[in-house]
């Protein structure tokens, strides 16, 4: 509960389809695209705060004129820092050259960042340190305009080592083994091959080298390049690329693991990782924003032609359900309803935990992202209470008095804001010796709203590691002296690592895994751990397509509630006076609540790509061997 979960990343792309003079006349500025990019990135800051980057391309410039601009930041507020740098540079040029004010052609010629094609990225880092070199967009430079490649993405590849070796076999010498660099170089390799092939065609057709360059740019088949580049990719991804002459693409993985949405009208083509970002920034209705289908690429040619091409055959759609539960902005119409449904569907389990005693129960939530599921839970509780009132009225209709009826109708579901986060304390938690006590004070409680006869029900999006829950929240709630504390997770138990973008790489960090191990010890079943390790080890050199996820056997002997009860026991402590219960969403109800996002591998172990099975087995072997290492 409230453990910091990191997620990789958010993309924003804007292509202006009209001349810059059009935007100057209609919107008062030729920097319309830059302004929209700022809004698009700022409204996706929930997806990444470790770094931010921005790149722009000017179309149809003369040789010798700078046409690509890029700025990146890993400062504490990276989006603000990126656009501060952009604004300062623009203002500097406009101050030095007031004659540019109403001359769009001069602005485009002389001021960086103005242009027709833009790519932005916000990042959470899962690999390595948060160095500026890790911040997207990445740039592959060339003196040939159409061979410049700018790439940014929301992705993790499970087979980076294999992809890296493929590049080495091609004769390349990649500068590092990182998924973004590796993918960019692979696309770049096939871009180079396509350019050379087209050049030979142009040469045979009688074009000079100078004449051939724009012809090559026009004939470049982006779909063909992506098909060749994507053959061995294994992971979840939504990647966006710009070519120096002005082509652009956004390509999504075949299982639709990572999200991507687009909007097009006569003025712009826009792509973002979240639908409401486009709705808000461009003031367009829900139905006007479309999803890029799994395995497909949205391709925008330099001439403004837009097409959707299938690059890889779509598999069973396994869009990440964590997007809906936690990461994406809750202002999306579908996500808002899904989160409410997650709260509504878990009410029966909550009623069981409180013996259906809603009169002596207070409902609340932690943190703010759980507010929507809280509304769904409370609405369902109110429906339950209303039904109870109806049943009483029908059963006692002949003897019911006005006073009794008034007393009955006055009974309501009790809701309170019982916890307030004091975020400033986070930066002060340093030394291990004092961390536990400081963590316990990350939240302030609201005193005077809980009675000793009350159940206190607290709902959160998910429970991952349980650290904050054990060290802070349960202790804090116990100070209110409730009879029983019921912790509710709107997500199921997180049992397996993620390898497609969410920072859950190690099994031993998951409280559900630790609880299962404890149960195995208690019931003399720990030999299963040794058996699972032996099976994982035996598959170590198998092809990914032949690997089986044997880690599911760790959970197989137990019902979900048995694991939940053990988690409650582990996260409580002797000084806690209240009875502590923990409830998790069922996988079945998760799918009912989020019918379009059925990716559930972190709950079930059902990975959508072959590489996922290798990663979970590697994570288990790392745990067994005592290695503090990532599994991918």
N, C-alpha and C positions, 0 to 999 in steps of 0.2 A: 504494500500500500504506500503510494506516494514515493516509491523508490524512483530515482532518476533514470528513466529509460531514454536512451538516445536512438535517433532514427536518421537514416541517411536518405534523402536530402530533398530539395525542391528545385524545380526548374521553371523558367519563364522565358518565353520566346515571343517576340513581336516582329512581324514583317509589315511594313507600310507599303500599300499597293498603289498609292498616288504619289506624284511629285511632292517634294517638301514644301513647295510654294502653296500647295492645296491646304496643308495643315496650318501654315502661317495665316492664310486668309480666313479659314474656317474657325480655328481654335486660338489664333493670336500668337502662335509660336511655331517655329520650325523644330523646336525641341520636344514636340508632342510625344515622340517615341520614347525619349529618355524619361519624361515625366511618367508615362504609363509603366515603364519598366520599374521605376522606383516603387510605385504603388503595388505592382505585381509581386515584387520581391518582399516588400514590407509586410504584405498580407499573407506571406508564407513563412514568416520568421519563426513560426511554430515548428517548422520542419528542419531548422538548422540554425544554430547560433555560434558555431565554431569558426565559420568563415563565410565570406560572400564574394562573388565575382561578377563582373559585367564585361561584355564585349560588344563592339558595334562594327558594322561594315558599311562603307559608303559604296554605292553602285556607280558604275560608269565614270571612273575618275581617270585622269591622264597619267601616263607613266611618270614616276618621280613624286607623285602626290600620295601622301599617307592615306590609306583607306581602311586599315584595321586599327582599332584602339581597344585596349584591355586594361582593366584595373581590378586588383584583388586585395582583400584585406582579411587578416585574422585577428583584428583588434577586438576589444571587449564587446563593441557594438558594430559588427562588421558592415552591415547594410548601410548604417548611417555614415560610417567612415568612407565607404565606396562612393556614395553620392556626394559627400562633402568634398572629396577629391575632384570629382567630376565638376561640381558646381564652381569650385574655386578656379579650376582651369578655364572653364567657360567664361566666368566673370572677368578673369584676368585678360582674356583675349578681347572681350567686348569693351572693357575699359581702355585698353591700349588702342583699340580700333573702333571708335564710335560709328564710323561710316558703315560698319557691318550691320547695324541695328535693323535696317529694313531691306538688306540685300541678302536674300537666302542663298544665292549662288556663292557669294563670298563667305558666308558662314560655313557652308558645306566644304568649301575649298580649304579653309584656313583653321577651322575650329575642330578639335578632336571630339569624339563621342556623338556628334551629330551624324545621322545616317538614315538608312532605310531598313536595316536588319539588325536585330538586337538579341542577345542571349544572356540570361542571368541565372545565377545559381546560389542557393543557400545550402550550407553544409553542416552536417554532424560527422565528425571523424570517427571511424571505427578501426582504421588501420594506422598504426604508428602515431607519431606526434602530430600536433596540429600546426605544422609548419606552413609557411606561405606557399611552398612548392606543392603542397597537397590540395590547395584550394582551386576549385574549378572557376571558369573554364580553362581547359588546357589548350595550348596552341602548338601546332606542328607547322613550322614555317618553311616557306619556299619562295624563290624569286619568281616562280610562275604563279600567277594569281590563282588559277584554278586548283593548285596543289596545296594551297594553304588550308589547313583544317583546324577548326575550333570545335572542341568537344566538351560537353558537360552532361552529367547524368545523375540519376537517382538509381544506384545499382550496387550490387555486390556480385562478383563472380565466384563460383565455388571452385573453378578449375584454373585459377590464375597461373599456376605452375605449368600446366599443360599448354596454355596459350602462350606463355613466355617461351617454352621450348619450341613451339611452332615457329615463332619469330626467329629464334636462333637458327633453326634448320633452314629458314629462308635466307640466311646469311646476314641477318640484322644483328645489331649489338645494342639491345634496349638498355636505357640508362638506369632502370630500376624495375623490380618485379612488383608492380602495383597494378590493380585491375584497370584503372582509367588509362594509364600510360600504355598498357598492353593492348587494350581494345582500340585506342586511338591509333597505335602503330599498325595494328592489323587492318583497320579501315584504310589507313594511309597507304599501306602496301598495295591494296587492290585499287585504290584511287590512282596511284602511280602507274600501275599496269594498264588501267583503262585509258589514262591519258596517253601513254605511249602507243597503245593500239590505235587510238583515234588520230594521233599525230601521223602514224604511218599511212592511215587512210587519206588524211589531208594532203600528205606529201604526194601520194599517187594521183590525187585529184588536181595537182598543180598549184596548191597553195604555198606561199612562202611561209617561213617560220613565224613571221610577225602576223601574217594573215590567218595562220592556222589557230592561233591562240583563242580568239573569240569563237571560232567555229567549234573547237574542242569543248569550250565551256557550254556552248549551246547543246551539243550532242551528248554530253555526259549523262549516262544512265545511272542515276543514284540508286534506284532499286536493284540493279544488277550488282553494283559495288557492295551494297549492304548484304545481298544474298550470299555473295562469296565470303564476305567478312564474318558473317554470323553463323557459319556452319557448325562450329565447335563450341559456341558460347553456352555455358551452363550457369544459370543464375536468374535473378530477378532484376529487370532493368527497364527504365525509360530513359533513353539517351537522345540528346539533341546535338546536332552538328551544323556548322556553317562552313561553306567553302568560300574562299576569298573573293571569287567573282560574283557571289550572291545567291547560289543555291543553298537550300536548307532542308533539314529533315529532322523528324522525331520518330524514333523506332522503339517499339514496345515488345517485351518478351512474349513467347508463345502462350504461356499460362496466364498472362495478364497480372502477374504478381504485383508489379509496381504500377501506380496509376498515371494516366496522362489524359488531359481533356483539351479540346480545341474549339475555336469559334472563328468564323469567317464571314466577312461582309465585303462591300465594295471598297472599303478603306483599309482594312487590316486583316491579317491572319494572326491568331493568338494561340499559344499553347501554355498550359500551366499544369502543375501536379494536382491542383484541386479546382473543382468546378466553381464554387462560390467566389473564388478570386477573380475569375473572368467575369462572372455575373456582376460583381460589384464595381470593378474597375472600368468596365465598358458598358455598364447599365443595360444588360441584356437579360432576357428571361431564361429560366431554367432549361426549357426545351430547345433553346438555340445553341446551347453548349453541348457538344457531342464528345463521346469517349473514343479515343483511338483504340481500335480493336486489337486484341492480343495477336502478336505475330505480324502486325502491320506497321507500315511506316507512313506518316504524313509527309509528303514530299512537296516542297515549294521551289519551283524553278525560278531562275533569275528574272524571267519574263513575267512572273506573277502567276503562272499556271499552278494550280494546286491539285494534287491527286493523292489517293490512298492506295497503297500497293501492299499485297501480302508478301512478306519477306521470308517468313518461316511458317510452316503449317501450324495453325493453332492447336494446342492440346486441350485437355479438359481445363476450363477456366478455374483458376485457383487464386483469384485476387485476394490480397492480404486483408484478413479480417481485422487486424490490429489498426489498419487505417481507419476503420469505422468505429472501433471501440475507443481509440485513444488519440491517434496522431493527427488526423485530418481535422480541419476546422468544423466545429459543430453547426455552423451556419448553413451548411449544405442541407437542402430540404430533405433528401433521402437519409442522410446521416443522422439528422436530428430525430427523425421518426424511428430509425433503427436503434439509437441509443435509448430512447424512451421505451421501446419494446424490450430491450435488454433488462431494464429495471422492472418493467411490468411482468415479464415472464418468470422472474426469480421470486416473486411474492410467495407462491406456495411453499417454497423451502424456508422462507423467512417466517411465515406463519407457523410452520412446524417448529422452528427454533424458539419461538416466543409463546408457544402453546396457544396460538390464536388470540392472545391477550393484547389487542391493539389499544385498549383503554389505558393500559399501563406501559406504553411503549412510546419512546421518542425516536423519530426518524431524522437522520442527518446525513452528511456526505463529506468526504475528503478525497482529493482536493477539488478545486473549482471545475476541472474537466469532467468530474463525475456528476455535475449538477443536473445534466439532462437525464441520465439514467435514474437519478434520484426523483425527478418529476414523474417518470414512468412508474417507479416503485410506489410513490405516494398516491398517484391516481388509482393504481390497482388496489392499494390498501383502502382507499376511499370507496371504491366499488364494493369491496368486501364488507366494509362497515355498513354501507347503504343496504346491501342484501340482508345483513343481519337485522337491521332496523325494519326492513320490509317484512321479514319472517316474524319478527316479534309483533308487529302491528296486526298482521293477518291472524296470528295465533291468539291475540288478546283483543280483537276488534270489538267484542261485546262488553268488555269491562274497562276499556281504555278511557282514562279521564284526560281532560285538557292539560292538567299539570304533569301527568305522567308522559303525555305526548311531547310536551315542551321540554321536559327533562331528557327524553330520548333523543329528540332532534338536536339538542345542544351538544351531544357527544360528537367529537371530531377527532380526526387523525392529528396527532401532535407532531409538529415539525419544528426544529430549532437549528440555528447555526451554532454548533457547539465547539468548532475549532477554527482558529484563524492562524494562518501561517506567517511566521516572522522570518521572512526570507533573508534579512540582513545577517542572521546568525550563521548562515551557511559558510560565509567567507571566513568566519572566526574559528571554525572547527579544524584544528590542525594536529595537535599532538595526540597520539593514540591513548595516552594515559587519561586524558580529559575528554576525549571525543564522546564517549557514551553519555556522560552527564550533559554535555552540550546538546547532543542530538535530542535528548529528552525535552529540551526547551525550544525546539524549532517551531512548535505550535503553541499558541496560547489557547486556553479553554474559556468557555463562557460559563461562569458559575451561576448557580441558583435556578437552573431550568430542569434539573434532573432530581427526582425523588429516590430515596433508597428502595422503593418498591418498583422502580421502573426498569424495563429493558431499554438498552440503548443500541439502536441499529444504525450502523455506519456503512454507507455504500461507497465503493471506489471503483475505478475502471478495471484495475487488475492488481494482482499480488504476484510479484516476480521473485524478489530475493527475500522479502520479509524483514529486512534490516530496520527500516524506519518504523515499521509496524511494531517490532519487538522493543526497540530502544526508545521509542517516543510515544506512538499513538496509543497503544494499549495502556501504558503507564499513565499517560495524560488523562485518558477517559476514565480510568479507575479513580482518579482524584475527585470525580463528580459523584462517586458513591452509588453507581447503579447496581441493581441486583444482578444483571447479566449484560455482557457486552457481546453483540453479534456483529462481526465483521463480514461484509458482503462484497464479493467481487463480481462485477458484471461480466467478467470474462471467465472462462474455464481455467482449470489448473494449468499453468505453464510448465510443461514436463520436458520439453526438448529444446535444444538451441536453435536459434535462427541463423541463417547464413545468406539471407537475401536483402539485408539492409537494416534490421533492428539489432541493436547492440546487446545480444544475448548469446554469447559465443561459448560459454563454459557451463557444463552441466552442474558442477558443484555449486554454482552460484544460484541455482534455482531451488527455492524452498520446497517445492513439491518433490524434487529428486532427493533431497536430503531426508524428507519425511519417509519416502519409500524405502530408503536405505535403513532407516531406523526400524521400520516395520519388518524388514527382512531379518534384521538382527534379532528382534524380539521373538520372532516366530521360527527361529532356527532355519531360515531359508537363505542365508547369506551365500550359500554355495551358488545360487543363481548368478550372483555378481561375477564369480570366477568363470562360470559357464559362458556368460555373455561376453566377457573379455576374450575368452578362447575363440569364440565364434567371430568376434570382430577382428581379432588378430589374424585369423585364417583367411579373411577377405582382404587383407591389407593391400595386396597387389592385384586384386581383381579389377576388371574394367568397371567403371561406374555403373553401367547398365546391368551388371550382374550382382551388385552389392545389395544386401538385404539389411534393413534396420532391425537389428537384434536387441536394441536397447529397450524396445517396447516390453520385453520380458521382465524388466525390473518392476513394472507396474501391474503386470498381468495377475498376480495373486490377490489383488486388493480391489474392493469396490471404491469408487471415487470418494464416498463419504468417509471411508476409513482413512484415506490419505488426508482429507480435510481435517478430521479429528486429530490426527497426529500433528498436522501443521499447527492447529490451535494449541495443542499441548506444548510444542516446541517454542512457540512465540509468546507464550505466557511465562510467568515466573512466580516463585513462592510468595512474593510480596503483593501480588495482585489479589485483591479481595473478591472481585466480581467473577462470576462464571464466564468463561470466554468460549465463544463458538465462532467457527469460520464456515462460511457458505460460499461455494463457487457456482457459477453458471454451468449448465450442462452444455455439451457440444451440440446436442440436438436442438436445444432452444437457441443457441447462438446462430445456427443455420436458419432457424425460423425468423429470427430478428434481422439477420443480414443475408437475405437470400441471394444477392448478387455477388457477394464476396465470401466464397466458400474456402479460401485458403486457411487451413487450420493446423498446419504441421507442428507448430510449437505446442499445441494441445494434444494432438493425436499421434504425431510421428509420421504422418502421411505426407511425405515431401513431394512437391510437384515436379522436381527434376531429379535425375539420377544422382547428381552430385550431392544432393541433400542427404541421401543415405550414407554416402562416404563420410560426410562432415559429422553426422551424429555419431557414427561409430568411432571416428577419430577423436571426437570430444570425449567419448567414454574411455577410450584407451588412454588419453591424456590424464583423465581423472584417476584411473586405476594405477597408472605408472607414476602418479604424483608430479606430472609436468604442468607447470603454470604457463600454458601456451594456447593460442587460438587454434581452432580446428580447421581453419581455412585461410 
